[in-house]
Amino acid sequence: MQLREALGDLPETVFADLLESEKAYLLVLDMPGVNADTVDVTVEDGRLRVEARRAKSVPDSFRYLTEERSLFLDAELPLPPDATGADADGEVDRGVLRLQLPKSADDGGERIPVS
């Protein structure tokens, strides 16, 4: 399965865009409630793994009738064959995770720093 098709398997609450330049791929994931401290991104063996959690608060005078928003997201996505985790970069701003993955022939099993 290719990354483009795998993005369609993400939970309905996660929206994703995949962009490409000559030198890198840019993956943009909408993940409301997630920040740099609550997300972990790794690349290993041609796969991108995103693990995220978010907090929810309930006002004192309310209770859940329905609870549809998950607290956790664990996704593992295949990378394009020429994408690498080496020198990859990530950032989260207001619940939007942006991962820039350079193109290379290597796949070195890298953790992607997210700020």
TORVOGU-192984 format. One record per residue: residue in three letters; x negated, y, z negated of N, C-alpha, C in turn. Coordinates in nm, 3 decimals, m for minus. Last residue first. Example, Ala and Ser with C-alpha at 12.3 -4.5 7.8 and 13.67 -1.06 7.14 Angstrom:
2
+-----+---------+---------+---------+---------+---------+---------+---------+---------+---------+
: res :     n_x :     n_y :     n_z :    ca_x :    ca_y :    ca_z :     c_x :     c_y :     c_z :
+-----+---------+---------+---------+---------+---------+---------+---------+---------+---------+
: SER :  m1.285 :  m0.225 :  m0.708 :  m1.367 :  m0.106 :  m0.714 :  m1.290 :   0.003 :  m0.787 :
: ALA :  m1.319 :  m0.569 :  m0.780 :  m1.230 :  m0.450 :  m0.780 :  m1.320 :  m0.330 :  m0.780 :
+-----+---------+---------+---------+---------+---------+---------+---------+---------+---------+
END
This chain:
115
+-----+---------+---------+---------+---------+---------+---------+---------+---------+---------+
: res :     n_x :     n_y :     n_z :    ca_x :    ca_y :    ca_z :     c_x :     c_y :     c_z :
+-----+---------+---------+---------+---------+---------+---------+---------+---------+---------+
: SER :  m0.863 :   2.021 :  m1.722 :  m0.866 :   2.137 :  m1.812 :  m0.734 :   2.211 :  m1.807 :
: VAL :  m0.992 :   1.704 :  m1.691 :  m0.874 :   1.787 :  m1.669 :  m0.876 :   1.898 :  m1.771 :
: PRO :  m1.230 :   1.498 :  m1.530 :  m1.203 :   1.598 :  m1.635 :  m1.082 :   1.684 :  m1.596 :
: ILE :  m1.190 :   1.168 :  m1.455 :  m1.174 :   1.302 :  m1.399 :  m1.144 :   1.399 :  m1.511 :
: ARG :  m1.420 :   0.909 :  m1.463 :  m1.313 :   0.976 :  m1.536 :  m1.308 :   1.118 :  m1.483 :
: GLU :  m1.497 :   0.672 :  m1.201 :  m1.519 :   0.799 :  m1.271 :  m1.395 :   0.841 :  m1.348 :
: GLY :  m1.613 :   0.468 :  m1.004 :  m1.547 :   0.447 :  m1.131 :  m1.566 :   0.565 :  m1.224 :
: GLY :  m1.728 :   0.529 :  m0.753 :  m1.814 :   0.504 :  m0.867 :  m1.744 :   0.479 :  m0.998 :
: ASP :  m1.721 :   0.467 :  m0.443 :  m1.618 :   0.467 :  m0.547 :  m1.687 :   0.428 :  m0.675 :
: ASP :  m1.844 :   0.633 :  m0.143 :  m1.860 :   0.566 :  m0.272 :  m1.730 :   0.564 :  m0.351 :
: ALA :  m1.802 :   0.787 :   0.076 :  m1.802 :   0.644 :   0.100 :  m1.809 :   0.566 :  m0.031 :
: SER :  m1.571 :   1.061 :   0.024 :  m1.703 :   0.999 :   0.018 :  m1.690 :   0.852 :   0.050 :
: LYS :  m1.399 :   1.355 :  m0.059 :  m1.412 :   1.242 :   0.032 :  m1.556 :   1.192 :   0.026 :
: PRO :  m1.280 :   1.449 :  m0.388 :  m1.368 :   1.462 :  m0.272 :  m1.366 :   1.337 :  m0.185 :
: LEU :  m0.982 :   1.542 :  m0.513 :  m1.062 :   1.422 :  m0.497 :  m1.148 :   1.434 :  m0.371 :
: GLN :  m0.823 :   1.731 :  m0.744 :  m0.898 :   1.742 :  m0.619 :  m0.997 :   1.626 :  m0.614 :
: LEU :  m0.513 :   1.751 :  m0.885 :  m0.634 :   1.670 :  m0.880 :  m0.699 :   1.685 :  m0.744 :
: ARG :  m0.302 :   1.919 :  m1.095 :  m0.367 :   1.929 :  m0.963 :  m0.498 :   1.852 :  m0.970 :
: LEU :   0.001 :   1.914 :  m1.257 :  m0.132 :   1.855 :  m1.254 :  m0.184 :   1.859 :  m1.111 :
: VAL :   0.203 :   2.130 :  m1.421 :   0.167 :   2.088 :  m1.285 :   0.021 :   2.042 :  m1.287 :
: GLY :   0.259 :   2.234 :  m1.671 :   0.316 :   2.105 :  m1.635 :   0.289 :   2.059 :  m1.493 :
: ARG :   0.111 :   2.477 :  m1.671 :   0.257 :   2.475 :  m1.689 :   0.321 :   2.347 :  m1.637 :
: ASP :  m0.150 :   2.325 :  m1.526 :  m0.099 :   2.458 :  m1.553 :   0.053 :   2.451 :  m1.555 :
: VAL :  m0.432 :   2.128 :  m1.534 :  m0.288 :   2.131 :  m1.560 :  m0.251 :   2.275 :  m1.593 :
: GLU :  m0.678 :   1.997 :  m1.310 :  m0.630 :   2.100 :  m1.402 :  m0.480 :   2.087 :  m1.417 :
: GLY :  m0.976 :   1.823 :  m1.204 :  m0.833 :   1.833 :  m1.229 :  m0.800 :   1.947 :  m1.322 :
: ASP :  m1.205 :   1.684 :  m0.971 :  m1.171 :   1.788 :  m1.067 :  m1.020 :   1.791 :  m1.084 :
: ALA :  m1.483 :   1.472 :  m0.883 :  m1.341 :   1.509 :  m0.877 :  m1.312 :   1.608 :  m0.988 :
: ASP :  m1.739 :   1.371 :  m0.881 :  m1.722 :   1.516 :  m0.865 :  m1.576 :   1.558 :  m0.846 :
: ALA :  m1.608 :   1.064 :  m0.795 :  m1.731 :   1.138 :  m0.822 :  m1.710 :   1.285 :  m0.787 :
: GLY :  m1.386 :   0.939 :  m0.700 :  m1.372 :   1.009 :  m0.828 :  m1.495 :   1.089 :  m0.863 :
: THR :  m1.301 :   0.965 :  m0.351 :  m1.385 :   0.920 :  m0.460 :  m1.354 :   0.999 :  m0.587 :
: ALA :  m1.168 :   0.851 :  m0.036 :  m1.159 :   0.937 :  m0.155 :  m1.245 :   0.878 :  m0.266 :
: ASP :  m1.153 :   0.680 :   0.181 :  m1.267 :   0.773 :   0.177 :  m1.261 :   0.869 :   0.058 :
: PRO :  m0.918 :   0.529 :   0.148 :  m1.049 :   0.463 :   0.144 :  m1.168 :   0.558 :   0.134 :
: PRO :  m0.692 :   0.686 :  m0.084 :  m0.738 :   0.668 :   0.053 :  m0.880 :   0.610 :   0.050 :
: LEU :  m0.603 :   0.491 :  m0.375 :  m0.665 :   0.608 :  m0.312 :  m0.688 :   0.581 :  m0.164 :
: PRO :  m0.303 :   0.379 :  m0.528 :  m0.419 :   0.350 :  m0.443 :  m0.472 :   0.480 :  m0.382 :
: LEU :  m0.219 :   0.449 :  m0.868 :  m0.197 :   0.474 :  m0.727 :  m0.321 :   0.436 :  m0.646 :
: GLU :  m0.040 :   0.407 :  m1.153 :  m0.163 :   0.365 :  m1.088 :  m0.138 :   0.370 :  m0.937 :
: ALA :   0.089 :   0.576 :  m1.432 :   0.097 :   0.548 :  m1.289 :  m0.040 :   0.507 :  m1.239 :
: ASP :   0.278 :   0.636 :  m1.698 :   0.160 :   0.560 :  m1.661 :   0.177 :   0.523 :  m1.515 :
: LEU :   0.414 :   0.862 :  m1.906 :   0.401 :   0.831 :  m1.765 :   0.270 :   0.756 :  m1.748 :
: PHE :   0.643 :   0.909 :  m2.178 :   0.517 :   0.859 :  m2.124 :   0.527 :   0.842 :  m1.973 :
: LEU :   0.893 :   0.987 :  m2.251 :   0.781 :   1.051 :  m2.320 :   0.647 :   1.016 :  m2.256 :
: SER :   1.155 :   1.048 :  m2.013 :   1.056 :   0.961 :  m2.074 :   0.946 :   1.043 :  m2.143 :
: ARG :   1.473 :   1.154 :  m2.035 :   1.338 :   1.204 :  m2.009 :   1.236 :   1.121 :  m2.086 :
: GLU :   1.718 :   1.058 :  m2.119 :   1.667 :   1.012 :  m1.990 :   1.522 :   1.054 :  m1.965 :
: GLU :   1.939 :   1.002 :  m2.345 :   1.797 :   1.037 :  m2.346 :   1.732 :   0.977 :  m2.222 :
: THR :   2.247 :   1.120 :  m2.460 :   2.173 :   1.050 :  m2.355 :   2.029 :   1.095 :  m2.361 :
: LEU :   2.288 :   1.229 :  m2.701 :   2.396 :   1.149 :  m2.646 :   2.339 :   1.061 :  m2.534 :
: TYR :   2.089 :   1.317 :  m2.977 :   2.094 :   1.270 :  m2.839 :   2.224 :   1.196 :  m2.811 :
: ARG :   2.195 :   1.598 :  m3.172 :   2.149 :   1.460 :  m3.162 :   2.161 :   1.419 :  m3.015 :
: PHE :   2.149 :   1.908 :  m3.356 :   2.183 :   1.829 :  m3.238 :   2.132 :   1.686 :  m3.251 :
: SER :   2.054 :   2.074 :  m3.553 :   2.198 :   2.049 :  m3.553 :   2.243 :   1.963 :  m3.434 :
: ASP :   1.772 :   2.093 :  m3.503 :   1.826 :   2.028 :  m3.622 :   1.973 :   1.990 :  m3.612 :
: PRO :   1.669 :   2.020 :  m3.165 :   1.713 :   2.115 :  m3.268 :   1.785 :   2.041 :  m3.381 :
: VAL :   1.408 :   1.812 :  m3.081 :   1.554 :   1.818 :  m3.089 :   1.591 :   1.918 :  m3.198 :
: SER :   1.138 :   1.798 :  m2.853 :   1.192 :   1.837 :  m2.983 :   1.343 :   1.848 :  m2.974 :
: LYS :   0.888 :   1.595 :  m2.718 :   1.023 :   1.651 :  m2.705 :   1.069 :   1.688 :  m2.845 :
: ALA :   0.572 :   1.577 :  m2.557 :   0.653 :   1.585 :  m2.680 :   0.790 :   1.641 :  m2.645 :
: ARG :   0.423 :   1.340 :  m2.336 :   0.474 :   1.472 :  m2.368 :   0.559 :   1.465 :  m2.493 :
: ARG :   0.150 :   1.185 :  m2.167 :   0.258 :   1.182 :  m2.266 :   0.301 :   1.326 :  m2.293 :
: ALA :  m0.006 :   0.989 :  m1.909 :   0.034 :   1.117 :  m1.969 :   0.145 :   1.095 :  m2.071 :
: GLU :  m0.236 :   0.864 :  m1.695 :  m0.164 :   0.832 :  m1.818 :  m0.133 :   0.965 :  m1.886 :
: VAL :  m0.317 :   0.757 :  m1.382 :  m0.272 :   0.874 :  m1.456 :  m0.192 :   0.825 :  m1.576 :
: ARG :  m0.562 :   0.628 :  m1.175 :  m0.474 :   0.598 :  m1.289 :  m0.446 :   0.727 :  m1.365 :
: LEU :  m0.634 :   0.531 :  m0.854 :  m0.620 :   0.648 :  m0.941 :  m0.521 :   0.611 :  m1.050 :
: ARG :  m0.862 :   0.303 :  m0.707 :  m0.731 :   0.329 :  m0.764 :  m0.738 :   0.450 :  m0.857 :
: GLY :  m1.110 :   0.212 :  m0.628 :  m1.019 :   0.261 :  m0.527 :  m0.879 :   0.291 :  m0.576 :
: ASP :  m1.235 :   0.143 :  m0.872 :  m1.205 :   0.040 :  m0.771 :  m1.100 :   0.086 :  m0.672 :
: GLU :  m1.105 :   0.419 :  m1.044 :  m1.189 :   0.300 :  m1.048 :  m1.140 :   0.200 :  m0.943 :
: VAL :  m1.050 :   0.717 :  m1.204 :  m1.059 :   0.654 :  m1.073 :  m1.152 :   0.535 :  m1.087 :
: THR :  m0.824 :   0.866 :  m1.443 :  m0.945 :   0.792 :  m1.408 :  m0.934 :   0.739 :  m1.265 :
: VAL :  m0.693 :   1.093 :  m1.670 :  m0.698 :   1.053 :  m1.530 :  m0.830 :   0.984 :  m1.504 :
: ASP :  m0.467 :   1.177 :  m1.917 :  m0.595 :   1.112 :  m1.892 :  m0.592 :   1.059 :  m1.749 :
: VAL :  m0.305 :   1.428 :  m2.108 :  m0.317 :   1.354 :  m1.982 :  m0.458 :   1.298 :  m1.969 :
: THR :  m0.290 :   1.598 :  m2.321 :  m0.201 :   1.481 :  m2.322 :  m0.204 :   1.403 :  m2.191 :
: ASP :  m0.450 :   1.818 :  m2.290 :  m0.477 :   1.731 :  m2.405 :  m0.394 :   1.602 :  m2.402 :
: ALA :  m0.342 :   1.950 :  m2.071 :  m0.473 :   1.887 :  m2.057 :  m0.506 :   1.792 :  m2.171 :
: ASN :   0.011 :   1.860 :  m2.084 :  m0.099 :   1.956 :  m2.081 :  m0.231 :   1.879 :  m2.076 :
: VAL :   0.354 :   1.819 :  m1.997 :   0.220 :   1.763 :  m2.006 :   0.117 :   1.876 :  m2.004 :
: GLY :   0.601 :   1.930 :  m1.945 :   0.569 :   1.898 :  m2.083 :   0.430 :   1.841 :  m2.104 :
: PRO :   0.643 :   1.796 :  m1.617 :   0.685 :   1.889 :  m1.722 :   0.650 :   1.839 :  m1.862 :
: MET :   0.464 :   1.743 :  m1.375 :   0.479 :   1.661 :  m1.496 :   0.517 :   1.752 :  m1.612 :
: ASP :   0.407 :   1.722 :  m1.043 :   0.487 :   1.797 :  m1.140 :   0.514 :   1.704 :  m1.258 :
: LEU :   0.096 :   1.690 :  m0.891 :   0.204 :   1.617 :  m0.959 :   0.275 :   1.710 :  m1.055 :
: VAL :  m0.097 :   1.690 :  m0.612 :  m0.027 :   1.779 :  m0.703 :   0.093 :   1.704 :  m0.759 :
: LEU :  m0.406 :   1.620 :  m0.481 :  m0.282 :   1.558 :  m0.528 :  m0.222 :   1.650 :  m0.632 :
: LEU :  m0.605 :   1.671 :  m0.216 :  m0.549 :   1.742 :  m0.329 :  m0.415 :   1.676 :  m0.361 :
: TYR :  m0.912 :   1.552 :  m0.083 :  m0.767 :   1.538 :  m0.097 :  m0.725 :   1.618 :  m0.219 :
: ALA :  m1.182 :   1.700 :   0.113 :  m1.119 :   1.648 :  m0.009 :  m0.969 :   1.626 :   0.012 :
: LYS :  m1.292 :   1.802 :   0.350 :  m1.382 :   1.754 :   0.245 :  m1.315 :   1.686 :   0.126 :
: GLU :  m1.093 :   1.882 :   0.523 :  m1.204 :   1.806 :   0.578 :  m1.288 :   1.739 :   0.470 :
: SER :  m0.797 :   1.818 :   0.324 :  m0.885 :   1.907 :   0.399 :  m0.997 :   1.821 :   0.458 :
: GLU :  m0.463 :   1.738 :   0.238 :  m0.594 :   1.693 :   0.282 :  m0.667 :   1.806 :   0.353 :
: LEU :  m0.220 :   1.663 :  m0.020 :  m0.275 :   1.750 :   0.083 :  m0.415 :   1.701 :   0.118 :
: LEU :   0.074 :   1.553 :  m0.152 :  m0.060 :   1.510 :  m0.116 :  m0.106 :   1.595 :   0.001 :
: ASP :   0.291 :   1.606 :  m0.426 :   0.247 :   1.647 :  m0.294 :   0.106 :   1.594 :  m0.273 :
: ALA :   0.560 :   1.483 :  m0.630 :   0.420 :   1.484 :  m0.590 :   0.403 :   1.536 :  m0.448 :
: PHE :   0.749 :   1.471 :  m0.929 :   0.742 :   1.509 :  m0.789 :   0.596 :   1.523 :  m0.751 :
: VAL :   0.906 :   1.274 :  m1.156 :   0.773 :   1.320 :  m1.115 :   0.776 :   1.346 :  m0.965 :
: THR :   1.148 :   1.163 :  m1.206 :   1.121 :   1.290 :  m1.273 :   0.985 :   1.347 :  m1.235 :
: GLU :   1.153 :   0.916 :  m1.084 :   1.229 :   1.025 :  m1.022 :   1.197 :   1.161 :  m1.083 :
: PRO :   0.821 :   0.768 :  m1.090 :   0.954 :   0.794 :  m1.148 :   1.021 :   0.916 :  m1.085 :
: LEU :   0.679 :   0.663 :  m0.773 :   0.671 :   0.734 :  m0.901 :   0.811 :   0.753 :  m0.958 :
: ASP :   0.700 :   0.560 :  m0.521 :   0.734 :   0.470 :  m0.632 :   0.721 :   0.536 :  m0.768 :
: GLY :   0.603 :   0.747 :  m0.347 :   0.747 :   0.726 :  m0.348 :   0.793 :   0.636 :  m0.461 :
: LEU :   0.333 :   0.712 :  m0.371 :   0.392 :   0.830 :  m0.435 :   0.544 :   0.817 :  m0.441 :
: ALA :   0.284 :   0.494 :  m0.206 :   0.289 :   0.472 :  m0.351 :   0.349 :   0.592 :  m0.424 :
: GLU :   0.266 :   0.609 :   0.048 :   0.382 :   0.526 :   0.015 :   0.397 :   0.507 :  m0.135 :
: ARG :   0.020 :   0.749 :   0.014 :   0.141 :   0.819 :   0.058 :   0.267 :   0.740 :   0.024 :
: LEU :  m0.162 :   0.545 :  m0.051 :  m0.125 :   0.647 :  m0.149 :   0.005 :   0.715 :  m0.111 :
: GLN :  m0.054 :   0.222 :   0.075 :  m0.129 :   0.346 :   0.083 :  m0.078 :   0.446 :  m0.019 :
: MET :  m0.086 :  m0.118 :   0.000 :   0.000 :   0.000 :   0.000 :  m0.090 :   0.124 :   0.000 :
+-----+---------+---------+---------+---------+---------+---------+---------+---------+---------+
END
